[in-house]
């Protein structure tokens, strides 16, 4: 894996837009907002939705927010945004008008939710119930990570659900929930087709997005200090993302 500090900064965004039909895919937590101790304690700029809508207009609609959060959770923090959204790690996809792209995403069974709660309860970790998944957060006790991950992997293997690992979080999702799938689905849409895809993200789950963007002729931008396999460029933090995008 590459140390992001060894990667160069991305090309000037304004210059890219002048020379290419750019399609932009943006992670949310750690990319557009700072990571917070709990999912609900993030600080979101009051006008973020307006800024993103303006950016989408500059790109003729070729902008998608691709997040581990569900679309409903995102809307709870930003308000309704007239931009493309792929929530729940890319499997719940919406066009800017709110219509569904592809099949509707399914949630996970209550019996599995109960077993996930038991894993968290045994070590005092925090639970986040999502529309299409369920997460265990251990940011307040990172020393519990290995124990939680091992138990979660066993349960995911038994139930044939997938496990997403992030920064002090594990999340159970249905098979096929990847940010790569979101990039591929949106790039097949008429307004995105034939453009240069750029994926910007900070976490392990964003690697799928980096790889998909690269496979389609574009590239990934890693945010922060986490090592990356798939990114070609690097931005130091959320502030640098805003500065690069003139957001």
C-alpha atoms as one frame of an Amber mdcrd trajectory, in Angstrom:
protein
   0.000   0.000   0.000   1.137   3.542  -0.704   1.721   6.040   2.075  -0.600
   8.895   1.003   2.076  11.402   1.924   4.129   9.988  -0.971   1.319  10.633
  -3.453   1.197  13.972  -5.308  -1.670  16.435  -4.988  -4.324  16.136  -7.697
  -4.251  18.315 -10.823  -5.929  21.688 -10.527  -9.669  21.029 -10.521 -10.628
  24.111 -12.516  -8.078  23.205 -15.193  -9.381  19.628 -15.297 -12.906  20.885
 -15.855 -11.685  23.023 -18.734 -10.003  20.093 -20.472 -12.245  17.129 -19.564
 -15.873  16.178 -18.915 -15.317  15.415 -15.246 -17.603  13.197 -13.139 -17.079
  13.598  -9.413 -17.810  10.997  -6.713 -17.466  12.249  -3.139 -17.429  10.277
   0.088 -19.118  12.066   3.013 -17.624  11.388   6.477 -13.936  12.243   6.508
 -14.165  13.881   3.074 -16.956  16.480   3.205 -17.322  16.550   7.006 -14.839
  15.806   9.759 -15.014  12.435  11.499 -16.791  12.766  14.858 -16.909  10.564
  17.988 -20.392   9.344  17.023 -22.246   9.309  13.672 -24.822  11.832  14.903
 -22.297  14.340  16.284 -20.819  15.441  12.945 -20.666  19.184  12.229 -22.156
  19.859   8.790 -21.931  23.344   7.224 -25.416  24.855   7.107 -25.154  25.515
   3.379 -23.421  22.297   2.316 -26.370  21.106   0.229 -26.447  24.423  -1.645
 -22.698  24.267  -2.257 -22.943  20.723  -3.608 -25.879  21.618  -5.840 -23.866
  24.533  -7.242 -20.901  22.214  -7.854 -23.215  19.743  -9.602 -24.450  22.528
 -11.894 -20.849  23.386 -12.775 -20.396  19.737 -13.737 -23.670  19.540 -15.702
 -25.070  17.121 -13.126 -22.079  14.761 -12.983 -21.728  14.718  -9.197 -22.635
  11.943  -6.765 -22.233  11.704  -2.996 -21.280   8.090  -2.204 -21.559   7.302
   1.495 -21.828   4.500   4.020 -24.801   6.393   5.435 -28.269   5.732   4.064
 -29.816   8.449   1.866 -32.298   9.142   4.675 -29.478   9.630   7.187 -27.647
  11.979   4.823 -30.804  14.018   4.303 -31.193  14.285   8.083 -27.860  16.100
   8.239 -27.841  18.066   4.961 -31.489  18.435   4.030 -32.751  17.274   0.655
 -29.994  17.657  -1.948 -30.739  17.793  -5.673 -27.634  15.736  -6.472 -27.104
  12.049  -7.174 -26.650   9.975  -4.009 -25.450   6.431  -3.420 -25.999   5.573
   0.227 -25.487   2.441   2.314 -22.028   1.868   0.790 -23.291   2.482  -2.712
 -26.258   0.103  -2.899 -29.102   2.631  -2.313 -28.833   4.821  -5.410 -30.867
   7.902  -6.198 -30.829  10.286  -9.128 -30.866  14.044  -8.422 -34.674  14.083
  -8.708 -34.935  11.441  -5.969 -35.871   8.549  -8.270 -34.258   5.169  -7.590
 -31.438   3.960  -9.827 -31.505   0.156 -10.032 -33.266  -2.146  -7.594 -34.367
  -0.861  -4.211 -31.935  -1.778  -1.444 -33.098  -4.235   1.234 -32.525  -4.051
   4.965 -31.217  -6.864   7.153 -33.371  -9.272   9.215 -34.282  -8.476  12.799
 -32.823 -11.794  13.988 -29.416 -10.749  12.629 -29.781  -7.297  14.162 -30.312
  -8.940  17.537 -27.147 -11.011  17.209 -25.143  -7.927  16.209 -26.471  -6.119
  19.272 -25.265  -8.991  21.445 -21.729  -8.716  20.036 -21.690  -4.996  20.834
 -23.322  -5.433  24.211 -20.729  -7.947  25.396 -17.978  -5.319  25.106 -19.982
  -2.119  25.614 -19.568  -0.864  22.038 -22.051   1.470  20.344 -24.674   0.293
  17.837 -25.906   2.231  14.811 -29.066   0.917  13.177 -29.203   1.871   9.493
 -31.924   1.541   6.886 -29.978  -1.075   4.927 -27.386  -2.277   7.427 -26.145
  -2.163  11.003 -22.832  -0.956  12.420 -20.798  -1.447  15.587 -18.715   1.604
  16.539 -15.758   1.316  18.903 -14.090   4.724  18.539 -14.403   5.247  22.300
 -12.590   1.940  22.967 -10.284   1.127  20.034  -8.585  -1.652  22.027 -11.755
  -3.694  21.521 -11.386  -3.618  17.740  -9.797  -7.022  17.202 -12.357  -8.783
  19.402 -15.286  -7.078  17.672 -13.919  -7.718  14.188 -13.288 -11.414  14.873
 -16.790 -11.988  16.265 -18.354  -9.976  13.443 -16.453 -11.885  10.758 -17.686
 -15.185  12.186 -21.281 -13.955  12.190 -21.026 -12.504   8.666 -19.608 -15.778
   7.326 -22.365 -17.782   9.007 -25.171 -15.576   7.689 -23.623 -14.825   4.266
 -23.777 -11.091   4.833 -20.812  -8.864   4.010 -18.746  -6.975   6.553 -17.416
  -3.492   5.858 -14.455  -2.346   7.954 -13.786   1.347   8.538 -12.220   3.677
  11.068 -13.217   2.050  14.381 -16.386   0.636  12.855 -17.621  -2.653  11.401
 -20.845  -2.782   9.426 -23.036  -5.639   8.222 -24.514  -5.134   4.741 -26.153
  -7.281   2.105 -23.842  -8.726  -0.577 -23.151  -6.350  -3.452 -23.030  -3.141
  -1.412 -19.872  -1.549  -2.829 -18.902   1.944  -3.835 -17.528   0.455  -7.054
 -21.051  -0.624  -7.954 -22.272   2.924  -7.409 -19.585   4.395  -9.680 -20.350
   1.858 -12.408 -24.118   2.429 -12.157 -23.891   6.212 -12.381 -21.279   6.105
 -15.149 -23.816   4.166 -17.237 -26.291   7.056 -16.924 -26.451   9.377 -19.973
 -25.157  12.517 -18.248 -22.172  10.654 -16.753 -21.334   8.445 -19.740 -17.989
   9.128 -21.425 -16.716  11.420 -18.655 -13.574  11.209 -16.514 -14.535   9.704
 -13.109 -12.786  11.027 -10.007 -13.474   9.409  -6.632 -12.495  11.264  -3.449
 -12.551   9.426  -0.118 -10.747   8.767   3.125 -11.598   5.239   4.300 -11.070
   1.583   3.426 -14.484   1.284   1.728 -13.472   4.046  -0.684 -10.804   1.800
  -2.198 -13.520   0.105  -4.261 -14.491   3.510  -5.611 -10.875   4.335  -6.451
 -10.491   1.082  -8.382 -13.744   1.559 -10.298 -12.818   5.122 -11.251  -9.390
   3.962 -12.435 -10.865   1.086 -14.460 -13.087   3.613 -16.246 -10.173   5.875
 -17.139 -10.217   8.186 -14.128  -8.535   8.127 -10.721  -8.944   8.161  -6.956
  -7.884  10.790  -4.418  -7.107   9.605  -0.887  -7.928  12.044   1.923  -5.967
  11.898   5.170  -3.136   9.648   6.314  -4.546   6.134   5.785  -2.482   3.994
   3.410  -4.112   3.425   0.030  -3.827   0.792  -2.672  -5.999   2.435  -5.308
  -5.521   6.204  -5.053  -3.311   8.127  -7.458  -3.380  11.472  -5.650  -3.659
  12.783  -2.085  -5.319  15.604  -0.154  -4.427  16.116   3.508  -7.837  16.764
   5.065 -11.404  17.990   4.632 -10.241  21.594   4.320  -8.007  20.642   1.415
 -10.942  18.909  -0.293 -12.998  22.094  -0.069 -10.096  24.200  -1.311  -9.394
  21.871  -4.254 -13.054  21.904  -5.320 -13.517  25.616  -4.569 -16.538  24.394
  -2.620
